[in-house]
């Protein structure tokens, strides 16, 4: 809700309380009509009150109208149809947003819907055993955008990457790296059945052969542990480098192996046993997750003494709460859907509310070009990586496309569209709007902010002003719902209103200096808002194209 809407809603609420003794939060809602012929804003509040007041909506609307006509910011009120109320706001009031935006600059859009809530976002968290692929890319773009929006909206948000660097998968990585290392010296070592055959492991083996020589061919003690750690280190370095290219950075990296080494995993097992949350059956240790809504109890420790993935995951999430975060949000792939109930059960077992942990599921991505699915990587023959897709199109296109649709829906990524330098490409359409404004402002005469904007009265100008006023409310709503696709929708709307305004009006008019100055300020406010919106989804706002 923008400032004009807040004022309008506040005035209507005041009338309802004073005239009808009705005070109810959320009762009064206003929206922007599809057509300017129906005013700047409209409300169905009279219709919603008809049953309670036992009056016709038109009669209620007339009584509200009589009181609101005294409000200075309102230019005109009309009652339409069965009782809709249409409001026209004085144009200088609508245009007051211009100076607000220019004075706030990059801070425009900040709001406090989060009220300081400490929230920990965990996303990407790919195993350090290979390259980041498209599923990771979608989660990275979505998670990073959410964090930007949350921090803009008064939340204290921490970005965290959980490194799955313990267990059999890492032993197999160590064996695979050693096998690739050894083959550089003509030594044949069988890869494990569940080993890693990708070109990245071949490259790591070659690097280590160059760095270390053949010294490890004759040493067996600690060999696999050494190559496991070397593989982990180099894979993580590559992951971090690819994320940096993708403009994704983390505040915290938490290691699964580190949870074991610090004793947190053993401690959580002990605590759960002392709390009566476990029992033994068939030689295994079970967690009573059915007591907390799961469909069956889950194993924490197998009969052979090894721990399941669930045990360190519980330790990890409890550690998040222990660091003072009151809300946890994870982005997990679609294959983790069934894992959610047991993690929620674990948090409830430790006394946390069910919704203190929320998990957003990331659906699959399919690459298409010329209407056909693109499956294979040009380099490795496996899934296409983040780096390849960014090089094939652009970082801006990949980031924008991956957050343009809700993350719980399947996404077809159109490579051909992402490459286009036309208005068909939504990224190009938005960025071109920003670049065009910058070009106009470079040609503009010197100007200053105005005390009033009484000449901005055309339909195109009013549409643009109302859209600019909406931005802060859109950011707050996107934060509450964790939906960065709402920012993409806003960007397209704002770019569309600008392009429409530009096509209809001459901006720099030497015969009308006052109108020129007001329109240049309107453009400056639009440029700032568009850049701020693009930044929230990690997309550059270029000054030239």
Backbone torsions as a table, in degrees:
resi	resn	phi	psi	omega
1	UNK	NA	124.8	179.4
2	UNK	-82.1	177.0	-174.3
3	UNK	-64.2	-39.8	178.5
4	UNK	-62.5	-43.9	178.7
5	UNK	-61.9	-41.9	178.9
6	UNK	-60.5	-42.7	179.4
7	UNK	-63.8	-44.3	-179.3
8	UNK	-64.1	-47.3	178.8
9	UNK	-61.1	-43.1	179.3
10	UNK	-60.0	-40.8	179.4
11	UNK	-68.1	-39.7	177.8
12	UNK	-65.5	-43.5	178.8
13	UNK	-60.8	-38.2	178.7
14	UNK	-63.5	-41.9	178.1
15	UNK	-63.7	-43.8	-179.1
16	UNK	-61.7	-39.8	-179.0
17	UNK	-70.9	-43.7	-176.0
18	UNK	-76.2	-35.5	-173.9
19	UNK	-93.3	-35.5	-175.5
20	UNK	-118.6	1.6	-177.9
21	UNK	55.6	38.8	179.0
22	UNK	-113.6	123.7	177.5
23	UNK	-136.1	106.9	-176.1
24	UNK	-145.5	118.0	-178.9
25	UNK	-64.9	133.7	178.2
26	UNK	85.5	-3.2	179.7
27	UNK	-67.9	-42.1	-176.3
28	UNK	-90.8	121.1	177.3
29	UNK	-128.3	139.5	175.9
30	UNK	-125.5	153.0	177.9
31	UNK	-143.9	162.8	177.4
32	UNK	-86.4	121.7	179.9
33	UNK	-63.2	154.9	178.1
34	UNK	-66.1	-31.3	-179.9
35	UNK	-116.6	135.4	177.0
36	UNK	-64.3	-16.2	177.6
37	UNK	-65.4	-18.6	178.9
38	UNK	-102.0	22.7	175.3
39	UNK	95.1	-179.9	177.2
40	UNK	-83.3	-34.5	179.7
41	UNK	-142.3	155.5	176.2
42	UNK	-139.5	160.2	179.8
43	UNK	-146.7	144.0	176.7
44	UNK	-104.7	21.8	-173.4
45	UNK	-58.8	-36.5	-179.5
46	UNK	-63.7	-38.2	178.9
47	UNK	-68.5	-35.6	180.0
48	UNK	-70.6	-24.2	-177.9
49	UNK	-92.4	-8.9	-172.1
50	UNK	-55.9	-47.0	-177.4
51	UNK	-66.4	-43.6	-178.1
52	UNK	-66.4	-39.2	-177.4
53	UNK	-91.6	-8.2	179.8
54	UNK	54.8	46.1	178.3
55	UNK	-136.3	158.5	175.1
56	UNK	-67.6	139.9	-179.7
57	UNK	-54.5	-38.3	-179.0
58	UNK	-62.5	-38.6	179.6
59	UNK	-67.3	-42.6	178.6
60	UNK	-63.3	-44.0	-180.0
61	UNK	-59.7	-39.2	179.8
62	UNK	-63.5	-39.3	-179.9
63	UNK	-69.3	-40.0	177.7
64	UNK	-65.8	-42.8	-179.6
65	UNK	-57.7	-42.5	-178.3
66	UNK	-58.3	-38.6	-179.2
67	UNK	-78.4	-39.7	-175.8
68	UNK	-72.3	-20.8	178.9
69	UNK	-64.9	-12.5	177.7
70	UNK	-84.0	-11.5	-176.5
71	UNK	-77.9	128.0	-172.4
72	UNK	-65.5	-33.6	-175.6
73	UNK	-74.3	-16.7	-177.1
74	UNK	-92.2	126.6	180.0
75	UNK	-87.4	-40.2	-176.1
76	UNK	-158.0	148.8	176.3
77	UNK	-131.2	133.3	175.2
78	UNK	-127.6	146.0	175.7
79	UNK	-102.8	128.1	-175.3
80	UNK	-124.4	150.1	174.6
81	UNK	55.1	-135.4	-176.3
82	UNK	-78.4	-1.6	179.3
83	UNK	146.1	14.6	174.0
84	UNK	-66.6	144.8	176.4
85	UNK	-112.0	121.3	179.4
86	UNK	-107.5	132.2	-174.6
87	UNK	-118.6	134.4	170.3
88	UNK	-107.9	124.8	-179.1
89	UNK	-95.5	143.0	177.8
90	UNK	-57.7	133.7	-171.2
91	UNK	-61.3	-34.3	179.1
92	UNK	-68.5	-25.8	175.9
93	UNK	-70.9	-44.7	177.7
94	UNK	-59.6	-41.8	-175.1
95	UNK	-76.6	-8.8	-179.8
96	UNK	-64.0	-17.4	179.6
97	UNK	-65.2	-24.0	-176.3
98	UNK	-59.2	-52.4	-178.4
99	UNK	-66.9	-32.3	176.7
100	UNK	-61.4	-46.0	-178.8
101	UNK	-65.3	-46.0	-177.3
102	UNK	-64.1	-38.9	-179.0
103	UNK	-71.8	-33.1	180.0
104	UNK	-82.5	-27.8	177.7
105	UNK	57.2	-127.9	-176.8
106	UNK	-65.7	-13.5	178.6
107	UNK	-86.3	-6.4	-179.3
108	UNK	-65.5	133.9	-175.0
109	UNK	107.6	-16.0	177.5
110	UNK	-63.2	141.2	178.3
111	UNK	-150.6	177.6	-174.8
112	UNK	-128.1	38.0	179.0
113	UNK	-65.0	-24.6	179.9
114	UNK	-78.4	-23.4	177.1
115	UNK	48.8	40.6	175.2
116	UNK	79.9	5.2	180.0
117	UNK	-56.6	130.3	179.2
118	UNK	-87.9	116.9	-175.0
119	UNK	-126.8	135.0	179.9
120	UNK	-111.6	119.3	180.0
121	UNK	-102.1	121.9	174.9
122	UNK	-111.0	124.7	179.9
123	UNK	-152.4	169.4	-170.8
124	UNK	65.9	-82.5	174.4
125	UNK	44.7	38.4	177.8
126	UNK	-70.9	146.8	176.5
127	UNK	-60.3	140.6	179.1
128	UNK	-79.9	56.4	-177.0
129	UNK	-128.3	8.5	-179.2
130	UNK	177.2	-173.9	-177.1
131	UNK	-75.3	159.5	173.9
132	UNK	-81.3	126.9	-178.4
133	UNK	-106.1	-166.6	-172.0
134	UNK	-63.9	-38.9	177.9
135	UNK	-60.5	-42.1	176.4
136	UNK	-63.9	-38.4	-178.6
137	UNK	-63.0	-43.0	179.5
138	UNK	-64.4	-43.6	177.8
139	UNK	-64.6	-36.8	-180.0
140	UNK	-66.4	-46.7	-180.0
141	UNK	-64.6	-44.5	-178.5
142	UNK	-66.4	-48.2	-178.0
143	UNK	-64.0	-44.6	179.9
144	UNK	-63.8	-40.2	179.5
145	UNK	-64.8	-42.0	177.1
146	UNK	-57.9	-45.8	-178.2
147	UNK	-62.2	-41.0	177.3
148	UNK	-60.6	-43.4	-178.4
149	UNK	-69.0	-41.8	179.0
150	UNK	-61.9	-45.9	-179.7
151	UNK	-66.2	-27.9	176.3
152	UNK	-73.7	-17.8	-171.1
153	UNK	-112.2	24.1	172.2
154	UNK	86.9	7.9	174.1
155	UNK	-89.4	153.7	171.0
156	UNK	-101.8	94.9	-169.0
157	UNK	-107.9	129.3	176.7
158	UNK	-107.5	131.5	176.0
159	UNK	-92.0	124.0	-176.9
160	UNK	-131.6	140.2	176.1
161	UNK	-113.2	120.9	177.9
162	UNK	-95.6	116.4	-175.3
163	UNK	-89.1	112.4	178.0
164	UNK	-81.7	79.6	-172.1
165	UNK	-118.6	34.4	175.9
166	UNK	-132.3	163.3	174.2
167	UNK	96.4	-173.6	-173.9
168	UNK	-61.0	-36.9	-178.1
169	UNK	-58.4	-36.3	-178.7
170	UNK	-76.1	-34.5	174.1
171	UNK	-61.7	-43.4	178.3
172	UNK	-64.4	-33.5	175.6
173	UNK	-63.7	-45.3	179.1
174	UNK	-59.2	-43.5	179.3
175	UNK	-66.3	-38.4	-179.0
176	UNK	-67.6	-43.0	179.7
177	UNK	-64.3	-41.7	179.3
178	UNK	-63.0	-42.7	-180.0
179	UNK	-59.8	-41.4	180.0
180	UNK	-72.4	-32.8	175.0
181	UNK	-63.2	-47.9	-174.5
182	UNK	-64.8	-35.5	-176.0
183	UNK	-66.5	-18.3	175.2
184	UNK	-68.1	-15.0	179.0
185	UNK	-113.0	17.8	177.2
186	UNK	76.1	15.7	-179.6
187	UNK	-99.3	123.8	-179.1
188	UNK	-88.4	117.4	175.9
189	UNK	-123.7	126.9	-178.5
190	UNK	-67.0	132.7	173.2
191	UNK	-72.2	143.0	176.7
192	UNK	-62.0	154.3	-177.3
193	UNK	-55.8	-39.6	178.7
194	UNK	-103.3	32.3	-178.4
195	UNK	-79.0	-173.7	-175.8
196	UNK	-113.3	118.2	-171.4
197	UNK	-104.9	1.2	-173.7
198	UNK	-67.9	163.0	-179.2
199	UNK	-65.7	-23.5	179.3
200	UNK	-65.9	-37.8	179.7
201	UNK	-72.0	-36.2	175.0
202	UNK	-60.3	-43.1	-179.2
203	UNK	-66.5	-40.8	178.7
204	UNK	-62.4	-43.1	178.5
205	UNK	-59.9	-40.0	179.3
206	UNK	-66.4	-43.4	178.7
207	UNK	-59.9	-45.1	-178.2
208	UNK	-67.6	-34.6	176.7
209	UNK	-63.1	-41.6	178.1
210	UNK	-68.0	-36.9	-176.5
211	UNK	-77.5	-37.0	-168.2
212	UNK	-108.7	-14.7	-172.5
213	UNK	70.0	-160.7	-174.8
214	UNK	-95.9	19.6	-173.0
215	UNK	-59.5	-30.0	-175.6
216	UNK	-85.0	-3.9	178.8
217	UNK	-68.5	-27.3	-177.5
218	UNK	-104.5	0.1	179.7
219	UNK	-109.8	125.2	178.6
220	UNK	-104.5	-32.6	-176.6
221	UNK	-65.3	118.9	177.7
222	UNK	76.1	8.4	-174.2
223	UNK	-61.7	-53.5	-174.9
224	UNK	-66.5	-37.0	178.0
225	UNK	-63.1	-40.7	179.7
226	UNK	-63.6	-48.5	-177.4
227	UNK	-71.7	-27.8	173.9
228	UNK	-62.6	-47.0	-178.1
229	UNK	-67.5	-38.7	177.5
230	UNK	-64.7	-41.6	177.7
231	UNK	-63.7	-44.1	178.0
232	UNK	-58.5	-47.5	-177.2
233	UNK	-61.3	-47.2	-176.1
234	UNK	-72.0	-35.7	177.1
235	UNK	-66.4	-40.5	179.0
236	UNK	-66.5	-38.8	177.4
237	UNK	-60.6	-40.4	179.6
238	UNK	-68.7	-41.6	178.1
239	UNK	-60.5	-46.2	-179.0
240	UNK	-64.9	-36.9	178.6
241	UNK	-65.7	-42.0	178.8
242	UNK	-67.8	-37.9	177.6
243	UNK	-66.6	-36.5	177.7
244	UNK	-63.3	-42.9	174.7
245	UNK	-56.9	-36.8	-176.0
246	UNK	-85.2	4.6	179.1
247	UNK	63.8	34.3	178.8
248	UNK	-117.0	122.2	-178.1
249	UNK	-132.1	144.0	-177.4
250	UNK	-109.8	145.7	176.4
251	UNK	-83.2	-25.7	-172.3
252	UNK	-146.0	137.3	175.0
253	UNK	-121.2	116.3	-178.2
254	UNK	-110.0	126.6	-176.8
255	UNK	-94.6	131.1	174.6
256	UNK	-61.3	-43.0	178.7
257	UNK	-62.8	-34.6	177.5
258	UNK	-63.2	-32.5	177.2
259	UNK	-67.0	-37.6	175.6
260	UNK	-66.6	-48.6	-175.2
261	UNK	-62.9	-33.1	-178.7
262	UNK	-80.9	-8.3	-179.4
263	UNK	87.2	3.1	-177.2
264	UNK	-66.2	-34.1	-178.7
265	UNK	-68.7	-47.4	177.1
266	UNK	-61.2	-39.4	-178.9
267	UNK	-63.4	-39.2	-178.1
268	UNK	-68.4	-36.7	176.8
269	UNK	-63.3	-43.4	179.5
270	UNK	-62.3	-46.3	-179.5
271	UNK	-61.3	-42.5	-178.9
272	UNK	-65.3	-38.3	177.5
273	UNK	-66.0	-44.3	179.7
274	UNK	-64.6	-29.6	179.9
275	UNK	-83.0	-1.6	179.5
276	UNK	74.8	26.5	-176.7
277	UNK	-93.4	-3.5	-174.2
278	UNK	-126.3	164.8	171.0
279	UNK	-153.4	160.1	179.7
280	UNK	-103.0	138.4	178.5
281	UNK	-155.0	132.0	179.8
282	UNK	54.2	34.7	177.6
283	UNK	80.3	-2.8	-179.3
284	UNK	-106.3	160.4	176.8
285	UNK	-103.1	123.6	-174.6
286	UNK	-110.7	150.6	177.0
287	UNK	-106.4	130.7	-177.1
288	UNK	-77.5	63.3	-176.7
289	UNK	-70.4	-22.4	179.3
290	UNK	-65.1	-20.8	176.2
291	UNK	-67.9	-13.8	-174.9
292	UNK	-126.2	27.9	170.6
293	UNK	98.4	-4.7	178.4
294	UNK	-75.4	157.3	-176.0
295	UNK	-79.3	-17.6	174.7
296	UNK	-158.7	158.8	177.8
297	UNK	-69.5	156.0	-174.0
298	UNK	-121.5	146.3	179.6
299	UNK	-80.8	133.3	173.6
300	UNK	-98.7	-41.3	179.6
301	UNK	-132.3	125.5	-178.2
302	UNK	-74.0	168.6	-179.1
303	UNK	-61.8	-26.8	179.5
304	UNK	-84.7	3.6	176.7
305	UNK	93.1	-10.8	178.7
306	UNK	-79.8	151.9	-178.3
307	UNK	-93.3	147.8	174.0
308	UNK	-79.6	167.9	178.9
309	UNK	-60.5	-27.6	-175.5
310	UNK	-62.1	-36.6	-173.4
311	UNK	-64.0	-54.7	177.2
312	UNK	-65.1	-28.8	177.6
313	UNK	-64.4	-38.5	176.2
314	UNK	-64.3	-45.5	178.8
315	UNK	-59.1	-41.0	179.8
316	UNK	-62.0	-46.0	-176.2
317	UNK	-71.8	-36.6	175.9
318	UNK	-64.3	-37.7	178.1
319	UNK	-61.8	-35.5	177.2
320	UNK	-61.4	-46.9	178.8
321	UNK	-64.4	-39.2	-178.7
322	UNK	-64.3	-22.0	177.3
323	UNK	-84.1	3.2	172.8
324	UNK	99.2	8.0	178.4
325	UNK	-86.9	131.0	-175.1
326	UNK	-97.4	-11.8	179.2
327	UNK	-136.9	127.9	178.2
328	UNK	-114.9	133.3	176.3
329	UNK	-130.2	127.2	176.9
330	UNK	-115.0	142.7	168.7
331	UNK	-106.1	115.2	-178.2
332	UNK	-121.9	152.7	176.9
333	UNK	-68.5	162.7	-176.4
334	UNK	-59.5	-27.2	-179.7
335	UNK	-71.7	-8.8	178.9
336	UNK	-97.9	7.7	-174.3
337	UNK	-55.3	-44.4	-178.3
338	UNK	-72.3	-11.8	-178.0
339	UNK	-82.5	-18.3	-174.1
340	UNK	-62.2	-49.0	-176.6
341	UNK	-57.6	-37.4	-177.6
342	UNK	-71.8	-32.5	176.9
343	UNK	-71.6	-39.5	176.5
344	UNK	-63.8	-39.1	177.7
345	UNK	-60.8	-41.9	-179.8
346	UNK	-62.5	-42.1	-179.3
347	UNK	-67.4	-38.1	177.6
348	UNK	-65.8	-36.8	179.4
349	UNK	-61.8	-28.9	178.4
350	UNK	-92.1	10.9	172.2
351	UNK	94.5	6.1	178.9
352	UNK	-91.1	153.2	179.8
353	UNK	-69.0	153.5	-177.1
354	UNK	-55.7	-39.6	-175.8
355	UNK	-92.6	7.9	173.4
356	UNK	-68.7	-23.5	172.1
357	UNK	-116.0	124.1	175.2
358	UNK	-125.1	143.4	-179.4
359	UNK	-124.1	122.6	174.6
360	UNK	-99.4	126.7	-176.6
361	UNK	-91.1	131.7	-179.1
362	UNK	-97.4	119.1	179.8
363	UNK	-82.3	170.6	-171.4
364	UNK	-70.3	156.2	175.8
365	UNK	-115.3	137.8	175.7
366	UNK	-123.4	128.1	176.8
367	UNK	-86.1	132.1	177.1
368	UNK	-130.6	150.0	174.8
369	UNK	-149.9	129.5	-176.7
370	UNK	54.6	37.8	177.0
371	UNK	77.6	2.0	-179.0
372	UNK	-116.6	147.1	179.8
373	UNK	-72.5	137.0	175.9
374	UNK	-106.7	115.2	-172.2
375	UNK	-104.4	-36.5	-166.7
376	UNK	-103.9	146.5	174.8
377	UNK	-75.5	142.6	179.1
378	UNK	-71.7	-24.5	-175.1
379	UNK	-95.6	-49.8	-168.8
380	UNK	-105.3	-14.4	-176.0
381	UNK	78.8	1.4	178.2
382	UNK	-110.4	-163.2	-179.3
383	UNK	-58.8	141.5	179.6
384	UNK	-67.5	136.7	-176.0
385	UNK	-91.4	167.3	175.3
386	UNK	-55.5	-48.8	-175.2
387	UNK	-61.4	-44.0	179.9
388	UNK	-61.4	-44.0	-177.5
389	UNK	-66.7	-39.2	178.2
390	UNK	-66.0	-38.4	178.5
391	UNK	-70.5	-33.1	-178.7
392	UNK	-73.1	-32.6	-179.6
393	UNK	-120.9	-98.3	173.7
394	UNK	-167.9	157.6	177.3
395	UNK	-59.9	-42.7	-178.8
396	UNK	-59.8	-45.3	-178.4
397	UNK	-64.8	-44.6	-178.2
398	UNK	-63.4	-46.3	-180.0
399	UNK	-62.0	-46.2	-177.5
400	UNK	-63.8	-49.1	-176.9
401	UNK	-61.8	-36.3	-176.7
402	UNK	-74.2	-17.4	176.9
403	UNK	-111.7	5.1	-176.9
404	UNK	-79.1	-18.3	177.4
405	UNK	-125.4	149.0	-178.7
406	UNK	-53.3	139.0	-171.5
407	UNK	-69.5	-18.7	-179.5
408	UNK	-88.2	10.8	175.6
409	UNK	-115.9	149.8	176.8
410	UNK	-66.5	147.2	-175.4
411	UNK	-126.8	127.0	168.9
412	UNK	-96.4	115.3	179.6
413	UNK	-92.7	112.6	-176.8
414	UNK	-88.0	101.8	-177.2
415	UNK	-62.0	-41.3	-179.8
416	UNK	-61.3	-43.1	178.5
417	UNK	-65.2	-39.9	-178.5
418	UNK	-63.9	-25.9	-180.0
419	UNK	-83.7	-21.5	-170.5
420	UNK	-64.1	142.2	175.7
421	UNK	-108.4	54.1	179.0
422	UNK	-137.6	171.2	-179.1
423	UNK	-67.7	-10.5	174.5
424	UNK	-64.0	-33.4	179.6
425	UNK	-81.7	114.2	-175.1
426	UNK	-60.6	-30.4	178.3
427	UNK	-68.6	-47.9	179.0
428	UNK	-61.1	-42.7	-179.2
429	UNK	-56.9	-44.9	-179.1
430	UNK	-73.3	-45.2	-178.6
431	UNK	-66.3	-35.4	178.7
432	UNK	-65.7	-34.9	176.6
433	UNK	-60.5	-45.0	-179.3
434	UNK	-65.7	-44.7	-179.2
435	UNK	-63.7	-38.5	-179.9
436	UNK	-65.3	-41.0	177.6
437	UNK	-61.9	-44.4	179.7
438	UNK	-59.7	-40.0	179.3
439	UNK	-63.0	-43.2	178.8
440	UNK	-63.6	-44.6	-177.8
441	UNK	-66.5	-30.6	176.6
442	UNK	-66.7	-30.0	-179.7
443	UNK	-87.0	-8.1	-170.8
444	UNK	-76.6	151.7	172.0
445	UNK	-70.4	167.0	176.5
446	UNK	-61.4	138.7	179.7
447	UNK	-149.8	163.8	178.3
448	UNK	-128.8	165.3	176.6
449	UNK	-62.8	147.2	-177.6
450	UNK	-95.1	156.0	173.1
451	UNK	-78.6	-27.2	179.1
452	UNK	-146.3	156.9	-178.6
453	UNK	-128.2	57.1	-173.6
454	UNK	-77.4	-8.0	-177.0
455	UNK	-98.5	-5.3	-179.9
456	UNK	-89.9	80.2	-171.1
457	UNK	-123.6	-3.3	-178.3
458	UNK	-73.4	162.1	-179.7
459	UNK	-58.5	-43.1	-179.1
460	UNK	-64.8	-38.0	178.9
461	UNK	-69.2	-41.8	-180.0
462	UNK	-65.4	-41.5	177.1
463	UNK	-58.5	-44.4	-179.2
464	UNK	-65.0	-42.1	179.9
465	UNK	-62.7	-44.0	-179.5
466	UNK	-65.7	-38.0	178.1
467	UNK	-65.5	-42.3	176.5
468	UNK	-59.7	-40.1	-179.3
469	UNK	-66.1	-25.8	-176.1
470	UNK	-75.7	-18.2	-166.3
471	UNK	-56.4	-49.0	-176.9
472	UNK	-60.3	-40.9	178.2
473	UNK	-65.4	-38.4	178.3
474	UNK	-64.1	-42.4	179.1
475	UNK	-61.9	-45.6	179.0
476	UNK	-61.3	-42.1	178.9
477	UNK	-66.2	-40.9	178.4
478	UNK	-63.6	-33.4	178.1
479	UNK	-69.4	-46.8	-178.0
480	UNK	-62.4	-40.8	-176.5
481	UNK	-92.3	-3.1	-176.4
482	UNK	49.7	55.3	-174.8
483	UNK	-132.3	81.9	179.6
484	UNK	-64.3	-16.8	176.2
485	UNK	-61.9	-22.9	176.2
486	UNK	-67.9	-30.0	175.5
487	UNK	-69.5	-40.1	176.5
488	UNK	-60.8	-43.2	178.3
489	UNK	-59.8	-42.0	179.6
490	UNK	-64.7	-42.9	-179.2
491	UNK	-58.5	-44.7	179.7
492	UNK	-64.0	-39.5	179.3
493	UNK	-66.0	-45.7	-179.0
494	UNK	-64.9	-44.5	178.4
495	UNK	-61.0	-39.6	178.8
496	UNK	-63.8	-43.2	178.4
497	UNK	-65.0	-38.5	178.0
498	UNK	-64.9	-49.6	-178.7
499	UNK	-58.6	-38.1	177.5
500	UNK	-65.4	-42.1	177.9
501	UNK	-63.6	-45.1	-178.1
502	UNK	-63.1	-39.6	-179.0
503	UNK	-68.5	-28.1	-173.5
504	UNK	-92.9	-21.9	-170.2
505	UNK	-130.9	145.4	170.8
506	UNK	-81.8	127.5	-175.3
507	UNK	-84.7	-56.6	-177.7
508	UNK	-96.9	110.6	-176.4
509	UNK	-124.3	106.7	-177.0
510	UNK	-64.5	-16.9	179.9
511	UNK	-89.7	-7.0	-178.5
512	UNK	-143.0	82.3	-175.0
513	UNK	-64.3	-39.5	-176.9
514	UNK	-63.2	-45.5	179.3
515	UNK	-66.9	-38.7	178.2
516	UNK	-58.8	-46.8	-178.6
517	UNK	-62.9	-43.2	-179.3
518	UNK	-64.9	-40.8	179.8
519	UNK	-70.0	-34.9	176.9
520	UNK	-65.1	-38.5	176.2
521	UNK	-66.4	-38.1	175.7
522	UNK	-60.8	-42.2	178.0
523	UNK	-65.5	-40.5	178.9
524	UNK	-60.8	-43.7	178.4
525	UNK	-63.8	-37.8	179.0
526	UNK	-66.6	-42.7	178.6
527	UNK	-59.5	-46.3	-179.7
528	UNK	-61.2	-47.0	-177.0
529	UNK	-65.7	-42.4	-180.0
530	UNK	-64.8	-41.9	177.8
531	UNK	-63.4	-42.4	179.1
532	UNK	-63.3	-40.4	180.0
533	UNK	-66.6	-44.6	178.7
534	UNK	-62.3	-38.7	180.0
535	UNK	-63.1	-32.2	-179.9
536	UNK	-64.6	-21.8	177.0
537	UNK	-111.8	14.4	173.4
538	UNK	73.7	28.2	-179.7
539	UNK	-111.2	138.4	-177.7
540	UNK	-73.0	143.3	173.5
541	UNK	-105.0	94.8	-173.8
542	UNK	-73.9	147.7	176.7
543	UNK	-90.6	-18.5	177.3
544	UNK	-139.6	147.2	175.8
545	UNK	-141.7	NA	NA
